[in-house]
Amino acid sequence: MGTSQLHALGRNRKFYAVDETTFGTFVKPTGGDAVKVLSASFDPSQERKNREDSRATRSHIADDQIDGKKAASWSVEAYLIPSGDATNSTTIVPDIDQLLTKALGTGTATSSPSKMTYTLNSNQDLGSLTLVQHFNETFMEALTGCYVNSMTLSIAGGEEPKLSFEGGSSGTFIPTTTSSTTGASTATVDGATSSSLSFDVQSGEGKNFKVGSVIKVGSDDNGGEGYEVESISGDTITMVDIAPSPYPSFSNLDAVVPFAPAETVAGQPIAGILGSLTVDGSSFPITSFEVTVTNNMKAIEDEAYQAGTTDYVPGFRDVTGSLSIRCRRDLAIEIGKRPDFTNRNVVVTCGSATGATVTTTLARCQFQVSGVETPQSDEVVIPLEFKALASTAGDNEITIAFT
């Protein structure tokens, strides 16, 4: 917050991942859709083409620009946060469930004790998300039709384990900023139980909102849910599905600001000093570990008469990673084992307490041949890069269990 003006601050970010019923169709977030993140980035773009036909000037003319395709990519980084409760026999789903499910394919819940296991599948329909981030009633942005192209779990000596995700979207980008009302609101009954509400904002500031913007007007936040904008005409904002009479009433100069519901989140980050890594049942003293699931999504973005991406198709899946160990005498044998490409069972455990442990299992890792790091004076390090592969049945390269 600035001295005289409210500023959007990254530390005040609220982030939400919401399951969509229809690809690319915005879904208003609820408190239970909140996810605690370290960082998040939305990268929208709008192609604008120059006219290339003949003219008497070498200049590109402002009024002759041609609209092209819309696109938007995104990325998120978060602590690895379990949300199980050792004293609760029911399953508590981690806040990051929606992203994990879209990355891997399947989330299966069990109880007694609390447990959530994420596994792979070969379904074409991995679903899509509306992603939203809100910054202290100053700025909010949303992307629809978001899919996960890759997910990475990373661990480094002493640091908290982290998950990162990146992907594409339908290209629909919904930015929301602020304004204030001019005059009073007008309610219109559309049906027996549905109504719309219209009001005007300051001249030229209708563009501060988009269809799908979620807003608060004055002190009215629609009972903690926010109002979703259905249409905008100039500086007139219309919202739908307003509760029946008595209808909300807005006054002149009421602030119109982005709204996000109160977060409902659980769990604490896992400490980097808790856990272990084993290869074929033997403990390895690693300096770092990383595994990435890449879905190789193909965006359907070349259809005529469509402004953005209308769908996506998963490609062949790659599960790759690396771990690093110091070249101790008892571990140096790993250098010579690599060219054999033997299937190795790698189990990575983060945390130690029931309800606060995440175990990643890679049952068939084949270490790849690569160089050994030989510094001038410090310890030699053996990098063990690997491919995590499946059995004949497929879809079992990796499992991630919250227990």
Summary of the structure (lengths in Angstrom):
residues: 403
radius of gyration: 25.3
end to end distance: 39.6
largest distance: 79.7
contacts: 1248
relative contact order: 0.16
helix: 7%
strand: 45%
